[in-house]
Amino acid sequence: MLNINTLSPFLSVHRRQVRLLDNFFEISVVAKDEQWAEDKIAGAVTEINRVMALLSSTDEGSQISLINRNAGIQPVKVDQELFNLVNRSLKISELTQGAFDITYNSIDHSIWDKNINMKTLPDTETAKQAVRLINYRNVILDIKKHTVFLKEKGMRIDLNSIAKGYATDRAKYVLQIQGVSSGIVNAFGDLITWGRQPDNNPWTIAAANPGQKLDVFSDLNISNMAISTSADHKNYSVIDGKKYVHMVNPKTGLPLRRINSISVLSPSAELAAAMAAPVMVLGVKLSLNLFNRLNQLVCVIVNDRKKVYTSKSINMMMC
């Protein structure tokens, strides 16, 4: 788990925490005047609200819901912003060979219920049947008409895995164009920073094992960077002595082996969130191989035995 280092009380960092559509965001702005900072933060909150509404898959009136209702029927014309997000998501799917897949919610919940306390693994055929509709290659984009079409009836897309990351990026953008030269947008799992602290030191985080905040193994410089972190140290089942989380491999339908914590650092929160999602599917070895081939991306993985793995580029960020 990665935690922001606490800033000293005398620094001119103005914070506001808000709850938006069941998500918590904390916006921190470096400024001399509190009211000026509050006004800028209000603009960022408005933008986060807009983005979360745009990317909702539960609002029946949203464009994503319309796409899902028309699966196997007809293409749906969408806003340029949503079209671009879907397009970028599909590119991440290609990069990760389907480990990241926005059609994951097409899983057959009558066969697989993530809330079931597993005692045994499902048989391979039943598991594969549950994920038969998960396939990002069946999301068809028409760049001229700005349409999105799901080829198979029953397919669904959602952008939940990157929604907070993208909203975080957009909040940062709005704050910057309003003249905020330094700050943090923290979506509690997805975070981005820019500029420096009021004392001109970089923004840093303490990297620690999940559930053991005092067990810090490194301080990282994250100024002008984003980080996405997921930690699952409670929700798992033990089957034949092995720990499994209540997520499945989108290709096989079988539950995934547990990883304590995954953190990805990148220039954007959207990209960090998208690249954190497939690590559980790929596993430690394949994930490290992937990250070691990518520029400006860093990953920190803590496995279920609390062993820490990092990509090669982590050294550039250590304080």
Contacts in CASP RR format, 6 or more apart in sequence:
PFRMAT RR
TARGET T0000
AUTHOR 0000-0000-0000
METHOD contacts of the structure
MODEL  1
MLNINTLSPFLSVHRRQVRLLDNFFEISVVAKDEQWAEDKIAGAVTEINR
VMALLSSTDEGSQISLINRNAGIQPVKVDQELFNLVNRSLKISELTQGAF
DITYNSIDHSIWDKNINMKTLPDTETAKQAVRLINYRNVILDIKKHTVFL
KEKGMRIDLNSIAKGYATDRAKYVLQIQGVSSGIVNAFGDLITWGRQPDN
NPWTIAAANPGQKLDVFSDLNISNMAISTSADHKNYSVIDGKKYVHMVNP
KTGLPLRRINSISVLSPSAELAAAMAAPVMVLGVKLSLNLFNRLNQLVCV
IVNDRKKVYTSKSINMMMC
1 208 0 8 1.000
1 209 0 8 1.000
1 210 0 8 1.000
1 211 0 8 1.000
1 213 0 8 1.000
1 229 0 8 1.000
1 231 0 8 1.000
1 261 0 8 1.000
2 205 0 8 1.000
2 206 0 8 1.000
2 207 0 8 1.000
2 208 0 8 1.000
2 220 0 8 1.000
2 227 0 8 1.000
2 229 0 8 1.000
2 263 0 8 1.000
2 300 0 8 1.000
3 205 0 8 1.000
3 206 0 8 1.000
3 208 0 8 1.000
3 213 0 8 1.000
4 184 0 8 1.000
4 186 0 8 1.000
4 191 0 8 1.000
4 203 0 8 1.000
4 205 0 8 1.000
5 204 0 8 1.000
5 205 0 8 1.000
5 206 0 8 1.000
5 219 0 8 1.000
7 13 0 8 1.000
7 197 0 8 1.000
11 30 0 8 1.000
11 197 0 8 1.000
11 198 0 8 1.000
11 199 0 8 1.000
12 30 0 8 1.000
12 31 0 8 1.000
12 32 0 8 1.000
12 198 0 8 1.000
13 28 0 8 1.000
13 29 0 8 1.000
13 30 0 8 1.000
13 183 0 8 1.000
13 197 0 8 1.000
13 198 0 8 1.000
14 28 0 8 1.000
14 29 0 8 1.000
14 30 0 8 1.000
14 31 0 8 1.000
14 34 0 8 1.000
14 37 0 8 1.000
14 38 0 8 1.000
14 41 0 8 1.000
15 26 0 8 1.000
15 27 0 8 1.000
15 28 0 8 1.000
15 29 0 8 1.000
16 26 0 8 1.000
16 27 0 8 1.000
16 38 0 8 1.000
16 41 0 8 1.000
16 45 0 8 1.000
17 24 0 8 1.000
17 25 0 8 1.000
17 26 0 8 1.000
17 27 0 8 1.000
18 24 0 8 1.000
18 25 0 8 1.000
18 26 0 8 1.000
18 27 0 8 1.000
18 45 0 8 1.000
18 48 0 8 1.000
19 25 0 8 1.000
20 45 0 8 1.000
20 48 0 8 1.000
20 49 0 8 1.000
20 52 0 8 1.000
21 49 0 8 1.000
21 52 0 8 1.000
21 53 0 8 1.000
21 56 0 8 1.000
23 52 0 8 1.000
23 164 0 8 1.000
23 187 0 8 1.000
23 188 0 8 1.000
24 187 0 8 1.000
24 188 0 8 1.000
25 45 0 8 1.000
25 48 0 8 1.000
25 167 0 8 1.000
25 168 0 8 1.000
25 171 0 8 1.000
25 185 0 8 1.000
25 186 0 8 1.000
25 187 0 8 1.000
25 188 0 8 1.000
26 184 0 8 1.000
26 185 0 8 1.000
26 186 0 8 1.000
26 188 0 8 1.000
27 41 0 8 1.000
27 44 0 8 1.000
27 45 0 8 1.000
27 171 0 8 1.000
27 175 0 8 1.000
27 184 0 8 1.000
27 185 0 8 1.000
27 186 0 8 1.000
28 183 0 8 1.000
28 184 0 8 1.000
28 185 0 8 1.000
28 186 0 8 1.000
29 37 0 8 1.000
29 40 0 8 1.000
29 41 0 8 1.000
29 175 0 8 1.000
29 180 0 8 1.000
29 182 0 8 1.000
29 183 0 8 1.000
30 180 0 8 1.000
30 181 0 8 1.000
30 182 0 8 1.000
30 183 0 8 1.000
30 195 0 8 1.000
30 197 0 8 1.000
30 198 0 8 1.000
31 37 0 8 1.000
31 40 0 8 1.000
31 180 0 8 1.000
37 180 0 8 1.000
40 175 0 8 1.000
40 178 0 8 1.000
40 179 0 8 1.000
40 180 0 8 1.000
41 175 0 8 1.000
43 174 0 8 1.000
43 175 0 8 1.000
43 178 0 8 1.000
44 171 0 8 1.000
44 172 0 8 1.000
44 174 0 8 1.000
44 175 0 8 1.000
44 185 0 8 1.000
45 171 0 8 1.000
46 174 0 8 1.000
47 167 0 8 1.000
47 170 0 8 1.000
47 171 0 8 1.000
47 173 0 8 1.000
47 174 0 8 1.000
48 167 0 8 1.000
48 168 0 8 1.000
48 170 0 8 1.000
48 171 0 8 1.000
51 163 0 8 1.000
51 166 0 8 1.000
51 167 0 8 1.000
51 170 0 8 1.000
52 163 0 8 1.000
52 167 0 8 1.000
53 59 0 8 1.000
53 62 0 8 1.000
54 62 0 8 1.000
54 63 0 8 1.000
54 79 0 8 1.000
54 81 0 8 1.000
54 82 0 8 1.000
55 62 0 8 1.000
55 64 0 8 1.000
55 82 0 8 1.000
55 85 0 8 1.000
55 159 0 8 1.000
55 160 0 8 1.000
55 163 0 8 1.000
55 166 0 8 1.000
55 167 0 8 1.000
56 62 0 8 1.000
56 64 0 8 1.000
56 65 0 8 1.000
57 64 0 8 1.000
57 65 0 8 1.000
57 68 0 8 1.000
57 105 0 8 1.000
57 156 0 8 1.000
57 157 0 8 1.000
57 158 0 8 1.000
57 159 0 8 1.000
57 160 0 8 1.000
58 65 0 8 1.000
59 65 0 8 1.000
63 76 0 8 1.000
63 78 0 8 1.000
63 79 0 8 1.000
63 82 0 8 1.000
64 82 0 8 1.000
64 157 0 8 1.000
64 158 0 8 1.000
64 159 0 8 1.000
66 76 0 8 1.000
67 76 0 8 1.000
67 78 0 8 1.000
67 148 0 8 1.000
67 149 0 8 1.000
67 150 0 8 1.000
67 157 0 8 1.000
68 150 0 8 1.000
68 154 0 8 1.000
68 155 0 8 1.000
68 156 0 8 1.000
68 157 0 8 1.000
70 76 0 8 1.000
70 149 0 8 1.000
70 150 0 8 1.000
71 150 0 8 1.000
71 151 0 8 1.000
71 152 0 8 1.000
71 153 0 8 1.000
71 154 0 8 1.000
71 155 0 8 1.000
71 156 0 8 1.000
72 149 0 8 1.000
72 150 0 8 1.000
72 151 0 8 1.000
72 152 0 8 1.000
72 153 0 8 1.000
72 154 0 8 1.000
72 155 0 8 1.000
73 153 0 8 1.000
74 149 0 8 1.000
75 140 0 8 1.000
75 142 0 8 1.000
75 145 0 8 1.000
75 147 0 8 1.000
75 148 0 8 1.000
75 149 0 8 1.000
76 147 0 8 1.000
76 148 0 8 1.000
76 149 0 8 1.000
77 145 0 8 1.000
77 146 0 8 1.000
77 147 0 8 1.000
78 86 0 8 1.000
78 146 0 8 1.000
78 147 0 8 1.000
78 148 0 8 1.000
79 146 0 8 1.000
80 146 0 8 1.000
82 148 0 8 1.000
83 141 0 8 1.000
83 143 0 8 1.000
83 146 0 8 1.000
83 148 0 8 1.000
85 159 0 8 1.000
85 162 0 8 1.000
85 166 0 8 1.000
86 102 0 8 1.000
86 139 0 8 1.000
86 141 0 8 1.000
86 148 0 8 1.000
86 157 0 8 1.000
86 159 0 8 1.000
87 141 0 8 1.000
88 270 0 8 1.000
88 274 0 8 1.000
89 100 0 8 1.000
89 102 0 8 1.000
89 136 0 8 1.000
89 159 0 8 1.000
89 162 0 8 1.000
89 274 0 8 1.000
90 102 0 8 1.000
90 136 0 8 1.000
90 139 0 8 1.000
90 141 0 8 1.000
92 100 0 8 1.000
92 271 0 8 1.000
92 274 0 8 1.000
92 275 0 8 1.000
92 278 0 8 1.000
93 100 0 8 1.000
93 101 0 8 1.000
93 102 0 8 1.000
93 136 0 8 1.000
95 290 0 8 1.000
96 275 0 8 1.000
96 278 0 8 1.000
96 281 0 8 1.000
96 282 0 8 1.000
96 290 0 8 1.000
98 136 0 8 1.000
98 250 0 8 1.000
98 251 0 8 1.000
98 278 0 8 1.000
98 281 0 8 1.000
99 250 0 8 1.000
99 277 0 8 1.000
99 278 0 8 1.000
99 281 0 8 1.000
99 282 0 8 1.000
100 161 0 8 1.000
100 274 0 8 1.000
100 275 0 8 1.000
100 277 0 8 1.000
100 278 0 8 1.000
100 281 0 8 1.000
101 134 0 8 1.000
101 135 0 8 1.000
101 136 0 8 1.000
101 250 0 8 1.000
102 136 0 8 1.000
102 139 0 8 1.000
102 157 0 8 1.000
102 158 0 8 1.000
102 159 0 8 1.000
102 161 0 8 1.000
103 133 0 8 1.000
103 134 0 8 1.000
103 135 0 8 1.000
103 136 0 8 1.000
103 138 0 8 1.000
103 139 0 8 1.000
103 150 0 8 1.000
103 155 0 8 1.000
103 156 0 8 1.000
103 157 0 8 1.000
104 134 0 8 1.000
104 158 0 8 1.000
104 161 0 8 1.000
104 250 0 8 1.000
105 156 0 8 1.000
105 157 0 8 1.000
105 158 0 8 1.000
106 131 0 8 1.000
106 133 0 8 1.000
106 134 0 8 1.000
106 152 0 8 1.000
106 154 0 8 1.000
106 155 0 8 1.000
106 156 0 8 1.000
107 130 0 8 1.000
107 131 0 8 1.000
107 133 0 8 1.000
107 134 0 8 1.000
107 248 0 8 1.000
107 250 0 8 1.000
107 253 0 8 1.000
108 129 0 8 1.000
108 130 0 8 1.000
108 131 0 8 1.000
108 132 0 8 1.000
108 133 0 8 1.000
111 122 0 8 1.000
111 126 0 8 1.000
111 127 0 8 1.000
111 129 0 8 1.000
111 130 0 8 1.000
112 122 0 8 1.000
112 127 0 8 1.000
112 130 0 8 1.000
112 131 0 8 1.000
112 248 0 8 1.000
112 253 0 8 1.000
114 246 0 8 1.000
114 247 0 8 1.000
114 248 0 8 1.000
115 246 0 8 1.000
116 246 0 8 1.000
117 237 0 8 1.000
118 237 0 8 1.000
118 239 0 8 1.000
118 244 0 8 1.000
118 246 0 8 1.000
118 255 0 8 1.000
119 237 0 8 1.000
119 239 0 8 1.000
120 239 0 8 1.000
121 127 0 8 1.000
121 239 0 8 1.000
121 244 0 8 1.000
121 254 0 8 1.000
121 255 0 8 1.000
122 130 0 8 1.000
122 253 0 8 1.000
122 254 0 8 1.000
124 252 0 8 1.000
124 254 0 8 1.000
127 248 0 8 1.000
127 252 0 8 1.000
127 253 0 8 1.000
127 254 0 8 1.000
128 252 0 8 1.000
128 253 0 8 1.000
130 248 0 8 1.000
130 253 0 8 1.000
131 248 0 8 1.000
131 249 0 8 1.000
131 250 0 8 1.000
131 251 0 8 1.000
131 252 0 8 1.000
131 253 0 8 1.000
133 152 0 8 1.000
133 154 0 8 1.000
133 155 0 8 1.000
133 156 0 8 1.000
134 250 0 8 1.000
134 251 0 8 1.000
135 152 0 8 1.000
135 155 0 8 1.000
138 150 0 8 1.000
138 151 0 8 1.000
138 152 0 8 1.000
138 155 0 8 1.000
139 148 0 8 1.000
139 149 0 8 1.000
139 150 0 8 1.000
139 151 0 8 1.000
139 157 0 8 1.000
140 148 0 8 1.000
140 149 0 8 1.000
140 150 0 8 1.000
140 151 0 8 1.000
141 147 0 8 1.000
141 148 0 8 1.000
141 149 0 8 1.000
142 149 0 8 1.000
148 157 0 8 1.000
150 156 0 8 1.000
150 157 0 8 1.000
159 166 0 8 1.000
161 273 0 8 1.000
161 274 0 8 1.000
161 277 0 8 1.000
162 270 0 8 1.000
162 273 0 8 1.000
162 274 0 8 1.000
162 277 0 8 1.000
164 187 0 8 1.000
164 189 0 8 1.000
164 190 0 8 1.000
164 269 0 8 1.000
164 273 0 8 1.000
165 187 0 8 1.000
165 190 0 8 1.000
165 192 0 8 1.000
165 226 0 8 1.000
165 228 0 8 1.000
165 268 0 8 1.000
165 269 0 8 1.000
165 270 0 8 1.000
165 272 0 8 1.000
165 273 0 8 1.000
166 269 0 8 1.000
166 270 0 8 1.000
166 273 0 8 1.000
167 187 0 8 1.000
168 185 0 8 1.000
168 186 0 8 1.000
168 187 0 8 1.000
168 190 0 8 1.000
168 191 0 8 1.000
168 192 0 8 1.000
168 226 0 8 1.000
168 269 0 8 1.000
168 270 0 8 1.000
169 192 0 8 1.000
169 226 0 8 1.000
169 268 0 8 1.000
169 269 0 8 1.000
169 270 0 8 1.000
171 185 0 8 1.000
172 185 0 8 1.000
172 192 0 8 1.000
172 194 0 8 1.000
172 269 0 8 1.000
175 183 0 8 1.000
175 185 0 8 1.000
176 194 0 8 1.000
181 194 0 8 1.000
181 195 0 8 1.000
182 194 0 8 1.000
182 195 0 8 1.000
182 196 0 8 1.000
182 197 0 8 1.000
182 198 0 8 1.000
183 193 0 8 1.000
183 194 0 8 1.000
183 195 0 8 1.000
183 203 0 8 1.000
184 191 0 8 1.000
184 192 0 8 1.000
184 193 0 8 1.000
184 203 0 8 1.000
185 191 0 8 1.000
185 192 0 8 1.000
185 269 0 8 1.000
187 269 0 8 1.000
189 227 0 8 1.000
189 228 0 8 1.000
189 229 0 8 1.000
189 230 0 8 1.000
190 226 0 8 1.000
190 227 0 8 1.000
190 228 0 8 1.000
190 269 0 8 1.000
190 272 0 8 1.000
190 273 0 8 1.000
191 222 0 8 1.000
191 226 0 8 1.000
191 227 0 8 1.000
191 228 0 8 1.000
191 229 0 8 1.000
191 269 0 8 1.000
192 225 0 8 1.000
192 226 0 8 1.000
192 227 0 8 1.000
192 268 0 8 1.000
192 269 0 8 1.000
193 203 0 8 1.000
193 222 0 8 1.000
193 223 0 8 1.000
193 224 0 8 1.000
193 225 0 8 1.000
193 226 0 8 1.000
194 223 0 8 1.000
194 224 0 8 1.000
195 203 0 8 1.000
195 223 0 8 1.000
195 224 0 8 1.000
196 202 0 8 1.000
196 203 0 8 1.000
196 223 0 8 1.000
197 203 0 8 1.000
202 221 0 8 1.000
202 222 0 8 1.000
202 223 0 8 1.000
202 319 0 8 1.000
203 221 0 8 1.000
203 222 0 8 1.000
203 223 0 8 1.000
204 219 0 8 1.000
204 220 0 8 1.000
204 221 0 8 1.000
204 222 0 8 1.000
204 319 0 8 1.000
205 219 0 8 1.000
205 220 0 8 1.000
205 222 0 8 1.000
205 227 0 8 1.000
206 213 0 8 1.000
206 216 0 8 1.000
206 218 0 8 1.000
206 219 0 8 1.000
207 216 0 8 1.000
207 217 0 8 1.000
207 218 0 8 1.000
207 219 0 8 1.000
207 220 0 8 1.000
207 263 0 8 1.000
207 300 0 8 1.000
208 214 0 8 1.000
208 215 0 8 1.000
208 216 0 8 1.000
208 217 0 8 1.000
209 215 0 8 1.000
209 217 0 8 1.000
209 260 0 8 1.000
209 261 0 8 1.000
209 302 0 8 1.000
209 306 0 8 1.000
209 308 0 8 1.000
210 231 0 8 1.000
210 233 0 8 1.000
210 260 0 8 1.000
210 261 0 8 1.000
210 302 0 8 1.000
211 231 0 8 1.000
211 233 0 8 1.000
217 308 0 8 1.000
218 314 0 8 1.000
218 318 0 8 1.000
218 319 0 8 1.000
219 318 0 8 1.000
219 319 0 8 1.000
220 265 0 8 1.000
220 314 0 8 1.000
220 317 0 8 1.000
220 318 0 8 1.000
220 319 0 8 1.000
221 317 0 8 1.000
221 318 0 8 1.000
221 319 0 8 1.000
222 265 0 8 1.000
222 317 0 8 1.000
224 267 0 8 1.000
225 265 0 8 1.000
225 266 0 8 1.000
225 267 0 8 1.000
225 317 0 8 1.000
226 265 0 8 1.000
226 266 0 8 1.000
226 267 0 8 1.000
226 268 0 8 1.000
226 269 0 8 1.000
226 271 0 8 1.000
226 272 0 8 1.000
227 263 0 8 1.000
227 264 0 8 1.000
227 265 0 8 1.000
227 269 0 8 1.000
227 272 0 8 1.000
228 263 0 8 1.000
228 264 0 8 1.000
228 269 0 8 1.000
228 272 0 8 1.000
228 273 0 8 1.000
228 275 0 8 1.000
228 276 0 8 1.000
229 261 0 8 1.000
229 262 0 8 1.000
229 263 0 8 1.000
229 264 0 8 1.000
229 276 0 8 1.000
230 261 0 8 1.000
230 262 0 8 1.000
230 276 0 8 1.000
231 260 0 8 1.000
231 261 0 8 1.000
231 262 0 8 1.000
232 245 0 8 1.000
232 258 0 8 1.000
232 259 0 8 1.000
232 260 0 8 1.000
232 261 0 8 1.000
233 260 0 8 1.000
233 261 0 8 1.000
235 245 0 8 1.000
235 246 0 8 1.000
236 243 0 8 1.000
236 244 0 8 1.000
236 245 0 8 1.000
236 246 0 8 1.000
236 258 0 8 1.000
237 243 0 8 1.000
237 244 0 8 1.000
237 246 0 8 1.000
237 255 0 8 1.000
238 244 0 8 1.000
242 257 0 8 1.000
243 257 0 8 1.000
243 258 0 8 1.000
243 304 0 8 1.000
244 255 0 8 1.000
244 256 0 8 1.000
244 257 0 8 1.000
244 258 0 8 1.000
245 255 0 8 1.000
245 256 0 8 1.000
245 257 0 8 1.000
245 258 0 8 1.000
245 259 0 8 1.000
245 280 0 8 1.000
246 255 0 8 1.000
247 255 0 8 1.000
247 256 0 8 1.000
247 280 0 8 1.000
248 254 0 8 1.000
248 255 0 8 1.000
248 256 0 8 1.000
249 255 0 8 1.000
249 256 0 8 1.000
249 281 0 8 1.000
250 281 0 8 1.000
256 280 0 8 1.000
256 281 0 8 1.000
257 283 0 8 1.000
257 304 0 8 1.000
258 304 0 8 1.000
259 279 0 8 1.000
259 280 0 8 1.000
259 283 0 8 1.000
259 284 0 8 1.000
259 301 0 8 1.000
259 302 0 8 1.000
259 303 0 8 1.000
259 304 0 8 1.000
260 302 0 8 1.000
260 303 0 8 1.000
260 304 0 8 1.000
260 306 0 8 1.000
261 300 0 8 1.000
261 301 0 8 1.000
261 302 0 8 1.000
262 276 0 8 1.000
262 279 0 8 1.000
262 280 0 8 1.000
262 299 0 8 1.000
262 300 0 8 1.000
262 301 0 8 1.000
262 302 0 8 1.000
263 276 0 8 1.000
263 299 0 8 1.000
263 300 0 8 1.000
263 301 0 8 1.000
264 272 0 8 1.000
264 273 0 8 1.000
264 275 0 8 1.000
264 276 0 8 1.000
264 279 0 8 1.000
264 291 0 8 1.000
264 297 0 8 1.000
264 298 0 8 1.000
264 299 0 8 1.000
264 300 0 8 1.000
265 272 0 8 1.000
265 297 0 8 1.000
265 298 0 8 1.000
265 299 0 8 1.000
265 317 0 8 1.000
266 272 0 8 1.000
266 275 0 8 1.000
266 296 0 8 1.000
266 297 0 8 1.000
266 298 0 8 1.000
267 296 0 8 1.000
271 297 0 8 1.000
275 291 0 8 1.000
275 297 0 8 1.000
275 299 0 8 1.000
276 299 0 8 1.000
278 287 0 8 1.000
279 287 0 8 1.000
279 299 0 8 1.000
279 301 0 8 1.000
282 290 0 8 1.000
284 301 0 8 1.000
284 303 0 8 1.000
284 309 0 8 1.000
287 299 0 8 1.000
287 301 0 8 1.000
288 299 0 8 1.000
288 301 0 8 1.000
288 309 0 8 1.000
288 311 0 8 1.000
291 297 0 8 1.000
291 298 0 8 1.000
291 299 0 8 1.000
291 311 0 8 1.000
291 313 0 8 1.000
292 311 0 8 1.000
292 312 0 8 1.000
292 313 0 8 1.000
297 311 0 8 1.000
297 313 0 8 1.000
298 310 0 8 1.000
298 311 0 8 1.000
298 313 0 8 1.000
298 314 0 8 1.000
298 316 0 8 1.000
298 317 0 8 1.000
299 310 0 8 1.000
299 311 0 8 1.000
300 308 0 8 1.000
300 309 0 8 1.000
300 310 0 8 1.000
300 311 0 8 1.000
300 314 0 8 1.000
301 308 0 8 1.000
301 309 0 8 1.000
301 310 0 8 1.000
302 308 0 8 1.000
302 309 0 8 1.000
303 309 0 8 1.000
END
